[in-house]
């Protein structure tokens, strides 16, 4: 007689099947990438000198006429590439932060990392520093802010302690930035306020190339070395350790990589708010998959920022808006909606 105890145990799902590629995630990433490409084509062709979409695509493949090659390659493409890369970097950084903190509000915008980059860059602006010095200061400020949050919060990278420490540090840095603005002259303050809003105006290959380098180094590391471990961390530290994940090393390495991405993004385009919050959350909702969803988040982030920049350039007929104005309006509305839904679900 066969009893329940004699029945073979159900075969558990393997780790590989749980962390492998999901078709829904592929579809979401491909759709976001296609959307970003379509917006990019229209963005490159729109302006004082209109270029048809077919001519834009032809020029991108190196078969356009000299006028189109100059307008697209020298004037418009650097801004677009910067927007795509900054959006991807913010989304990837935000996805890692949200995964480590295990909270949809655990974005570098909320946790003071972006504020650290802003305060350091603002100091350089007020002192009359160069654009190169501003970029270096922004990267250093973001990394220092991340280190301070980690030191104060201790080993609790998840839960409310890390979030509260980040919010407190962000408030302090915001106060310091406000004081610095009172010490600057009018011209310096105007430059500082434009940077603090988040803008892609006047971006050239000098901002795009550093983003290409940092993304080329950081993204493969996050995707290949940290991605599977971050998915396992969602089961808890003990479970991840039992599966062979070096939890402290993984946390520190992924946190550093995410802070680098966010800091370089702030150095290139200023503190563009809410992209790091919205893109990973949208990617997770659309894919319905556990883990940080890095690849879908990257493409969604690129789509969001290029779309916001296109709107910022053409919303008003007489002047272009800083892209941070558009992301702030959309992101603020999304944050209110997110808080409302989370409260109704009893999670906050």
C-alpha positions in Angstrom: 0.0 0.0 0.0 1.4 3.3 -1.0 1.1 6.1 1.5 1.5 9.8 1.1 5.0 9.5 2.5 5.9 7.0 -0.2 5.0 9.3 -3.1 7.9 11.0 -4.8 8.4 14.6 -3.8 7.4 17.2 -6.2 10.4 18.3 -8.2 11.3 21.9 -7.2 11.9 24.5 -9.8 15.5 24.9 -10.5 17.4 28.1 -9.8 18.1 28.4 -13.5 14.4 28.4 -14.4 13.7 31.0 -11.8 16.4 33.4 -12.9 16.4 32.6 -16.6 15.1 34.8 -19.4 11.3 35.3 -19.3 9.4 35.8 -22.6 7.3 38.6 -21.1 10.4 40.5 -20.0 11.8 40.1 -23.6 8.6 41.5 -25.1 8.5 44.5 -22.7 12.2 45.3 -23.3 11.8 45.0 -27.1 8.7 47.1 -27.1 10.4 49.8 -25.0 13.5 49.7 -27.3 11.3 50.1 -30.4 9.5 53.0 -28.8 12.7 54.7 -28.0 14.0 54.2 -31.5 10.8 55.7 -33.0 11.0 58.7 -30.7 14.7 59.1 -31.5 14.0 59.2 -35.3 11.3 61.9 -34.9 13.5 63.8 -32.4 16.5 63.8 -34.9 14.3 65.0 -37.7 12.4 67.8 -35.8 13.7 71.3 -35.4 14.3 74.5 -37.3 15.5 72.3 -40.2 13.0 69.5 -40.7 14.2 66.1 -41.9 11.9 63.3 -43.0 12.0 60.1 -40.9 13.2 58.1 -43.9 16.1 60.5 -44.4 17.0 60.3 -40.7 17.3 56.5 -40.9 19.3 56.8 -44.1 21.6 59.3 -42.5 22.1 57.1 -39.4 23.3 54.3 -41.7 25.8 56.6 -43.3 24.1 57.2 -46.6 22.7 60.7 -46.1 23.7 63.9 -47.8 26.3 66.2 -46.2 23.8 68.7 -44.8 21.8 65.9 -43.1 25.0 64.3 -41.8 26.1 67.5 -40.2 22.7 68.4 -38.6 22.1 65.0 -37.3 25.6 63.8 -36.5 27.0 67.0 -35.0 24.1 69.0 -33.7 21.3 66.6 -32.7 22.7 63.1 -32.2 25.0 63.9 -29.2 22.0 65.2 -27.2 19.9 62.2 -28.2 22.6 59.7 -27.3 23.1 61.5 -23.9 19.4 61.2 -23.3 19.3 57.5 -24.1 22.3 56.7 -22.0 21.3 58.9 -19.0 17.8 57.3 -19.0 19.3 53.8 -19.2 21.8 54.6 -16.4 19.2 56.1 -14.1 16.8 53.2 -14.7 19.5 50.6 -14.0 20.7 52.4 -10.9 17.1 52.8 -9.6 16.4 49.1 -10.3 19.4 48.0 -8.2 18.5 50.4 -5.3 14.9 49.2 -5.3 16.0 45.6 -5.3 18.5 46.1 -2.5 16.1 48.2 -0.3 13.2 45.9 -1.2 10.9 48.9 -1.5 9.4 50.5 -4.6 10.3 54.0 -3.1 13.9 53.0 -2.6 15.1 55.2 -5.5 18.4 57.2 -5.5 16.2 60.3 -5.9 14.6 59.7 -2.6 17.7 58.3 -0.8 20.0 61.3 -1.2 22.4 59.9 -3.8 21.3 62.4 -6.4 21.3 65.2 -3.8 24.9 64.4 -3.0 25.8 64.8 -6.7 23.8 68.0 -6.9 25.4 69.6 -3.8 28.9 68.8 -4.9 28.2 70.1 -8.5 26.5 73.2 -7.1 29.6 74.0 -5.0 31.7 73.9 -8.2 29.2 76.2 -10.0 29.2 78.7 -7.2 33.0 78.8 -7.1 33.1 79.3 -10.9 34.5 75.9 -11.8 34.6 74.4 -15.3 32.2 71.9 -16.8 34.8 69.1 -16.3 35.2 70.0 -12.6 31.4 70.0 -12.3 31.2 66.5 -13.7 34.0 65.2 -11.5 32.4 66.8 -8.4 28.9 65.4 -9.2 30.3 61.8 -9.5 32.3 62.2 -6.3 29.4 63.7 -4.5 27.0 60.9 -5.4 29.5 58.2 -4.3 30.3 60.0 -1.0 26.5 60.3 -0.3 26.1 56.6 -0.9 29.0 55.8 1.4 27.5 58.0 4.1 24.1 56.4 3.9 25.6 52.9 4.1 27.8 53.8 7.1 25.0 55.4 9.0 22.4 52.7 8.2 24.9 50.0 8.9 24.2 46.5 7.5 20.5 47.2 7.1 20.3 47.9 3.4 16.7 46.8 3.4 13.8 48.1 5.4 12.9 51.5 6.7 16.2 52.3 8.3 18.1 52.7 5.1 15.2 54.7 3.6 14.9 57.0 6.6 18.7 57.7 6.7 18.6 58.5 3.0 15.7 60.8 3.3 17.4 62.6 6.2 20.6 63.0 4.3 18.7 64.3 1.3 17.1 66.9 3.5 20.4 68.0 4.9 22.0 68.3 1.4 19.0 70.2 0.1 19.5 72.7 2.9 23.2 73.0 2.0 22.3 73.6 -1.7 19.8 76.3 -0.7 22.5 78.1 1.3 25.0 77.8 -1.6 22.4 79.5 -3.9 22.2 82.4 -1.5 26.0 82.9 -1.8 26.3 82.9 -5.5 26.0 85.9 -7.9 23.1 86.2 -10.4 24.9 84.6 -13.4 26.2 81.7 -11.3 22.8 81.1 -9.7 21.1 81.0 -13.2 23.6 78.4 -14.3 23.2 76.4 -11.1 19.4 76.5 -11.2 19.4 75.3 -14.8 21.7 72.4 -13.9 19.6 71.5 -10.8 16.5 71.3 -12.9 18.0 68.7 -15.1 18.7 69.7 -18.7 20.0 68.2 -21.9 20.5 71.6 -23.7 23.9 72.0 -25.4 25.0 68.4 -24.7 27.7 67.2 -27.0 30.0 64.2 -27.3 31.9 65.3 -24.2 28.9 64.2 -22.1 27.9 61.2 -24.2 31.4 59.5 -24.2 31.8 59.2 -20.4 28.3 57.7 -20.2 29.2 55.2 -22.9 32.3 54.1 -21.0 30.6 53.8 -17.6 27.6 51.9 -19.0 29.9 49.7 -21.0 31.8 48.7 -17.8 29.0 48.7 -15.3 26.0 47.2 -17.1 27.7 43.9 -18.0 28.9 43.6 -14.4 25.4 44.2 -13.0 23.7 41.9 -15.6 26.1 39.0 -15.4 27.7 39.1 -12.0 25.0 40.7 -9.8 21.6 40.1 -11.5 21.1 36.4 -10.5 22.2 37.1 -6.9 19.9 40.1 -6.6 17.0 37.9 -7.6 17.9 35.4 -4.9 18.3 38.2 -2.3 14.5 38.8 -2.6 14.0 35.4 -0.9 15.9 36.7 2.1 19.5 36.9 3.3 19.6 33.5 4.8 18.1 31.8 1.8 20.5 33.6 -0.5 23.4 32.6 1.6 22.3 29.0 1.7 22.3 29.0 -2.1 25.9 30.2 -2.2 25.4 34.0 -2.7 28.1 36.1 -1.0 25.5 38.5 0.4 27.7 41.3 1.8 30.0 41.3 -1.2 27.0 41.3 -3.6 25.4 44.2 -1.8 28.4 46.4 -1.7 29.4 45.7 -5.3 26.0 46.3 -6.7 25.4 49.4 -4.6 28.7 50.9 -5.8 27.9 50.1 -9.4 24.4 51.7 -9.1 25.8 54.7 -7.4 28.3 55.1 -10.2 25.6 55.0 -12.8 23.4 57.5 -11.1 26.3 59.9 -10.3 27.6 59.9 -13.9 24.0 60.4 -15.1 23.7 63.5 -12.9 27.1 64.7 -14.1 25.9 64.5 -17.7 22.4 65.9 -17.5 21.9 67.2 -14.0 19.7 65.6 -11.4 16.8 64.5 -13.7 14.3 63.4 -11.1 11.9 60.4 -11.0 13.3 58.4 -14.0 15.2 56.2 -11.5 11.9 55.7 -9.6 9.4 55.2 -12.4 11.3 53.1 -14.9 12.1 50.1 -12.7 8.6 50.2 -11.2 7.0 50.2 -14.6 9.3 47.4 -15.8 8.4 45.2 -12.9 4.7 45.8 -13.3 4.8 45.1 -17.0 7.0 42.0 -16.8 5.4 40.7 -13.6 8.8 39.1 -12.9 10.8 39.0 -9.6 14.2 40.6 -9.3 15.5 43.9 -10.5 14.5 43.4 -14.1 17.6 45.2 -15.3 17.3 44.9 -19.1 13.6 45.9 -19.3 14.2 48.8 -16.9 17.1 50.0 -19.0 15.0 50.2 -22.1 12.0 51.7 -20.3 14.3 54.4 -18.8 15.7 55.2 -22.2 12.2 55.5 -23.6 11.0 57.7 -20.7 13.8 60.2 -20.9 13.9 60.5 -24.7 10.1 60.9 -24.7 10.3 63.5 -22.0 13.1 65.4 -23.8 11.0 65.4 -27.0 8.1 66.8 -25.1 10.3 69.4 -23.4 11.6 70.6 -26.7 8.3 71.0 -28.5 5.7 71.6 -25.8 6.0 75.3 -26.0 6.4 77.0 -29.4 8.6 79.9 -28.3 11.1 78.1 -26.0 12.3 74.7 -25.0 11.8 73.5 -21.4 14.5 71.7 -19.3 13.8 68.0 -19.4 13.7 67.9 -15.6 10.5 70.0 -15.7 8.7 67.3 -17.7 10.0 64.3 -15.7 9.1 66.2 -12.5 5.5 66.7 -13.5 5.0 63.2 -14.8 7.0 61.6 -12.0 5.3 63.6 -9.2 1.9 62.5 -10.5 3.1 58.9 -10.7 4.5 59.0 -7.2 1.2 60.2 -5.8 -0.6 57.4 -7.6 2.0 54.9 -6.4 1.6 56.0 -2.8 -2.1 55.8 -3.0 -2.1 52.3 -4.4 0.5 51.1 -1.9 -1.6 52.5 1.0 -4.7 50.8 -0.3 -2.9 47.5 -0.5 -1.7 48.0 3.1 2.0 48.0 2.3 2.7 51.5 3.7 
